[in-house]
Amino acid sequence: MPMARRVPLSKGLLGLAGALLNTPVFAQQPVRPEAAPAATTAHLAARILPCDGEPIDGGVLVERGGRILAIGPRATTAIPQGARVVDHGARWLCPGYVDLHHHVSGGGGDINDMVMPLNAELRTLDVVKPSEEMIRRAGQGGVTTTLFIPGSGTNIGGFGVMLKMRGDGPFERMVVKELGAMKVAQGFNPERGSGDLGLTRMGSSELLMELLQRGADYAAAWRAHQRDGGPQPKLVPELEQLRRVFDREVPVLIHTAGARDCIATARMFQDVFHVRMVLSHGCFDGWVAAHALAKRQTPVNLGPRMYQFDRYGRMQGTCQAYWDAGCTDMSINTDAPVVNAEELQLQAAMAVRLGLDYQVALRALTIQPARQIGIDDRVGSLTVGKDADFQVTAGDPLDPRNPPLEVYIEGTLIHRLGDV
């Protein structure tokens, strides 16, 4: 799909932008995000944050064909002969961010099918719109990978697709995993007022348990057939995607808020069905249940609300409360468009301001969500063999005064501050 022509800002506006952001901005030729990168490129930076290891001062990252070929201190890391060298000067390199709770890659309100309360046969893959403006804006904020999930209008909304934030496609190069996770919603949002089962938590739990048990039995029958060569089960198309959850190929991401529903979610998906799962949101008084979740080692994906007032009117940092209770498998989300997709950095900055350790917050945007969703072999850290997805900042990437100056996906420049 062709891109609209980009026009560089005037020097006067560039100077004003640089002054306002306290970061250098230079007049330059417009970026064409899908231009083919050089075969081998070495990026030099004052500091590199791998996010699965110690920071590297005076570092170099070498990429070839969209993958990281080498990373380390310049003094000990060889740059291949003939490589193109990009010197970022005093700037920092950090992995692209990963957002697991993201609703804005489809160009409209077409992610809630409300007729049936359980829709395990649906998927967002079919409604991705590569030209959607919010995809480009997410990339501008350093968010390079997202899980585009259905909404929370029903107990099972369908399956989300894992995407790279390449504005304007091509679509095939955006898709990381066609089925990234199944989306489940517990409490509040999916309560049904149409007179059918699902108005109460008792009813919605019964609906979920019945379908999940059918899915578990269906998957077990197919495994037995493939293992023992017995009779082939009858094909049930509406259970085929759900079958992959019980074969542990695809995780479940569960929209859950409030202490009661957090406990119910962990009990259902960890104690009863033992699937790969991530509890998403955990907001309002969900932190009160954090100790029970810590005992189960429940993966949590927190946001968009970063705080709550306790019973005494004191502001409680959500992430810090979960971490202090022992929930160390933690990531952070925007629930875009609840919080703008490009403001994932600000979510982590707020968590740090409210008490979360800085390194934990940085990992909660990078390697931890990648591990939770099962794509840490490709993204989440700057590691040899992984995709060259990274951003360039004037300093600390969690400082809101340091927006991404450049963003790369698989070695290709997709955003440069100052281009229109």
Summary of the structure (lengths in Angstrom):
residues: 420
radius of gyration: 22.2
end to end distance: 18.4
largest distance: 74.6
contacts: 1504
relative contact order: 0.17
helix: 30%
strand: 25%
